[in-house]
Amino acid sequence: MIFTLFYILSLIPRVFFIFVIDSIIYLRIYKISKSYKVTKINLKIAYPELSSSNIDLLSRRSIRESLVSGYETIYSWGRSYAESNNLIFKIENNFLLNRNTAKNRGLICVAIHNRSVDMLLTWINSQTPTVSLYKEIKNKVMESFVKNKREINNSVSVKTSISGVRTIFKALKNKKVICFAADQVPKRGLGEHINFYNKMAYTTTLVQNLACKTKCPTIYICMNSNINGFNSVSIKSCNEGIYDKSKHLQLLNKDIEQLINKRPVDYSWEYKRFKRSLPLENNPYAGI
């Protein structure tokens, strides 16, 4: 039934969906949302050199792209992976994925919350089976549906937990491909405070630790749009410093910043990324 619902929603023409979104933007309805308020705070932290008017502009454009990416998620949930992949018009450096999977020595795929994570994961899973981490959804029916959609082509999706981490570590040791987003605030005890946009943000150390322990190749996979509205997937090798314990903690966030800065409007700024930053008593989202 849920699939049918998303299939029906996916039949709505993209141009009509964007028309509705642009109407929301034009009427400034988005300004009353918590997402807009969090987005604006995060952008002020990330780009303190921007003027107030430029922050407003970037926040508005970011909210618009987040809403458009919602359509992309609906489409990927309501259609086959082949149809979902048709919304991606360009793959940059696909040889990095193909070459590393062909070597059959395990692979760490690092994603960030650019555009639709589900559309990106659908594309990755259509290329190779993966073991991925996902954040638990409170609605059990919806969680089961999303989990099933993320397990196409013999892929496996496990919850972000100690048990889930053990599962992906075991998968890497068995020469499988693992995939997860590395830009979310980890659960307490599963991260460290690391510089991110000049703020000591609580950050996952999972990528760095897995790379050091297994010596598996590590790549970044990111989805972006362009001014014409076309989506592309870009793949980039991670710096060799990921295997150096004296460098790897700082390296990941610096690389994530570079991925975001490529096209900031595509990033999901509405997430409270700095909620456990130091100093802890200085919560940038207080009152929201």
C-alpha positions in Angstrom: 0.0 0.0 0.0 2.8 2.4 0.9 4.6 1.7 -2.4 1.3 2.4 -4.3 1.0 5.7 -2.5 4.5 6.8 -3.4 4.0 5.5 -7.0 0.9 7.7 -7.3 2.8 10.7 -5.9 5.6 10.1 -8.3 3.2 10.4 -11.2 2.9 14.1 -10.4 5.0 15.9 -13.1 8.2 17.3 -11.7 7.5 20.7 -13.2 4.2 20.9 -11.3 5.9 19.9 -8.1 8.5 22.6 -8.6 5.8 25.1 -9.4 4.2 24.4 -6.0 7.6 24.8 -4.3 8.3 28.1 -6.0 4.9 29.3 -5.0 5.7 28.5 -1.4 9.0 30.3 -1.7 7.3 33.3 -3.4 4.7 33.6 -0.7 7.5 33.2 2.0 5.6 30.5 3.8 8.9 28.7 4.4 9.9 31.5 6.8 7.7 30.2 9.6 9.3 26.7 9.5 11.9 25.4 11.9 13.8 24.1 8.9 14.4 27.6 7.6 15.4 28.9 11.1 17.9 26.0 11.5 19.2 26.5 8.0 19.9 30.2 8.6 21.8 29.5 11.8 23.9 26.8 10.2 24.8 29.0 7.2 25.8 31.8 9.5 28.2 29.4 11.2 29.5 28.0 8.0 29.9 31.2 6.1 30.4 34.1 8.6 31.8 36.3 5.9 28.5 36.5 4.1 26.3 39.5 4.5 22.8 39.1 6.1 21.1 39.5 2.7 23.3 36.8 1.2 22.6 34.5 4.1 18.9 35.1 3.5 19.3 34.3 -0.2 21.3 31.2 0.4 18.8 30.0 3.1 15.9 30.5 0.7 17.6 28.6 -2.1 18.7 25.8 0.2 15.1 25.3 1.5 13.9 25.2 -2.1 16.4 22.6 -3.1 15.6 20.5 0.0 11.9 20.5 -1.0 12.9 19.5 -4.5 15.0 16.7 -3.2 11.9 15.5 -1.3 10.4 14.9 -4.6 13.5 12.9 -5.6 13.1 10.7 -2.5 9.4 10.2 -3.3 10.3 9.2 -6.9 13.0 6.8 -5.8 10.6 5.2 -3.3 7.7 4.9 -5.8 9.6 3.6 -8.8 12.0 0.9 -9.8 15.7 1.6 -9.4 16.1 1.9 -13.2 13.4 4.6 -13.3 15.0 6.4 -10.3 18.4 6.3 -11.9 16.9 8.1 -15.0 16.8 11.3 -12.9 20.6 11.2 -12.7 22.1 12.5 -15.9 25.8 12.4 -15.2 28.3 10.2 -13.3 31.7 11.7 -12.6 34.6 9.3 -12.1 32.4 6.1 -12.1 35.6 4.2 -12.8 36.6 4.7 -9.1 33.6 2.7 -8.0 33.9 0.0 -10.7 37.7 -0.4 -10.2 37.5 -0.7 -6.5 34.6 -3.2 -6.5 36.3 -5.3 -9.2 39.3 -5.7 -6.9 37.1 -7.4 -4.4 39.0 -6.2 -1.3 36.3 -4.3 0.4 35.3 -0.6 -0.1 34.1 2.2 2.2 31.7 4.6 0.4 31.2 7.9 2.3 28.2 10.0 1.5 26.8 13.3 2.8 23.3 14.7 2.9 23.3 16.4 -0.5 20.0 16.1 -2.3 18.1 12.8 -1.8 20.2 10.2 0.1 17.7 7.5 -0.9 18.1 8.3 -4.6 21.8 8.2 -4.3 21.8 5.0 -2.3 19.4 3.5 -4.9 21.9 4.3 -7.6 24.9 2.9 -5.6 23.0 -0.3 -4.8 22.0 -0.8 -8.4 25.8 -0.8 -9.2 26.9 -3.1 -6.4 25.4 -4.7 -3.3 26.2 -2.8 -0.2 25.9 -3.0 3.6 24.6 0.4 4.7 23.7 2.2 8.0 20.4 3.9 8.4 18.9 6.1 11.1 15.8 4.4 12.7 12.4 5.7 11.7 9.9 6.0 14.5 7.0 4.8 12.4 7.5 1.0 12.1 5.5 0.5 8.9 7.5 3.3 7.2 10.8 2.0 8.6 10.1 -1.5 7.1 9.2 0.0 3.8 12.3 2.2 3.6 14.5 -0.6 4.7 13.2 -2.9 2.0 13.7 -0.2 -0.6 17.3 0.2 0.5 18.0 -3.6 0.2 17.7 -4.0 -3.5 20.2 -6.1 -5.4 21.1 -8.2 -2.3 22.0 -5.2 -0.3 21.7 -5.1 3.5 20.6 -2.1 5.6 21.3 -2.0 9.4 20.5 0.5 12.1 23.0 3.0 13.3 24.0 1.3 16.6 26.8 -0.6 18.1 25.3 -3.8 16.5 25.1 -2.0 13.2 28.7 -0.9 13.4 29.8 -4.5 14.1 27.8 -5.6 11.1 29.5 -3.2 8.7 33.0 -4.0 10.2 32.4 -7.7 9.6 31.2 -6.9 6.1 34.4 -5.0 5.3 36.5 -7.9 6.6 34.5 -10.1 4.3 35.5 -7.8 1.3 32.1 -6.3 0.9 31.1 -2.7 0.1 29.8 -0.5 2.9 28.0 2.8 2.6 26.8 5.4 5.0 26.5 9.2 5.5 29.3 10.6 7.6 27.9 14.1 8.4 25.3 13.3 11.0 25.8 13.8 14.7 26.7 10.4 16.1 25.2 8.9 19.3 27.0 9.8 22.5 30.2 7.8 22.9 30.5 7.1 19.1 32.3 10.3 18.1 34.7 13.1 19.0 34.6 16.8 18.9 36.4 17.8 15.6 36.7 21.1 13.8 33.9 21.6 11.3 33.5 25.0 9.8 35.6 26.4 12.6 33.3 25.0 15.3 34.2 21.9 17.5 31.3 19.7 16.3 30.6 16.2 17.6 31.6 14.1 14.7 31.7 10.4 13.7 35.1 8.7 13.8 33.7 5.5 12.2 35.1 6.2 8.7 38.6 6.9 10.0 38.7 3.9 12.4 37.3 1.5 9.8 39.8 2.7 7.2 42.8 2.4 9.6 41.7 -1.1 10.8 40.9 -2.6 7.5 43.1 -0.6 5.0 40.2 -0.8 2.6 40.0 1.9 -0.1 37.7 4.8 0.8 35.8 7.0 -1.7 33.3 9.9 -1.4 30.0 9.7 -3.4 28.0 12.8 -3.6 24.9 14.0 -5.6 24.6 17.5 -6.8 22.3 19.5 -9.0 23.2 22.3 -11.5 21.6 25.5 -12.6 19.5 23.6 -15.2 18.1 21.3 -12.5 19.9 18.2 -13.6 21.4 15.8 -11.0 24.8 14.3 -11.2 26.8 11.9 -9.0 30.4 12.6 -8.4 32.9 10.1 -7.0 36.2 11.1 -5.4 39.0 9.2 -3.8 39.8 9.9 -0.2 43.2 11.3 0.7 45.7 8.7 1.9 45.8 10.6 5.2 42.7 8.6 6.2 45.0 5.7 7.0 47.3 7.9 9.2 46.2 8.1 12.8 48.0 11.4 13.3 46.0 13.0 10.5 42.7 11.1 9.9 40.5 12.7 12.5 40.7 16.2 11.0 40.8 15.0 7.4 37.2 13.8 7.1 35.4 17.1 8.1 37.8 19.1 5.8 36.8 16.8 2.9 33.1 17.1 3.8 33.4 20.9 3.8 34.9 20.8 0.3 32.0 18.6 -0.9 29.5 21.0 0.5 31.2 24.1 -0.8 31.0 22.8 -4.3 27.3 23.8 -4.3 26.1 24.8 -0.8 22.4 25.0 -1.8 22.3 21.2 -2.3 23.3 20.5 1.3 20.6 19.7 3.9 21.3 22.7 6.2 18.0 22.1 8.1 19.7 19.4 10.2 21.0 20.5 13.6 24.6 19.5 12.9 26.1 21.6 15.7 23.7 20.6 18.5 26.5 18.9 20.5 29.3 21.3 19.7 31.7 22.7 22.2 31.0 24.6 24.4 28.0 22.4 25.2 26.2 25.1 27.1 26.2 27.3 23.9 23.4 25.7 21.9 23.0 27.6 18.6 19.4 26.2 18.3 18.1 27.3 21.7 14.6 28.6 21.4 13.7 26.8 18.1 
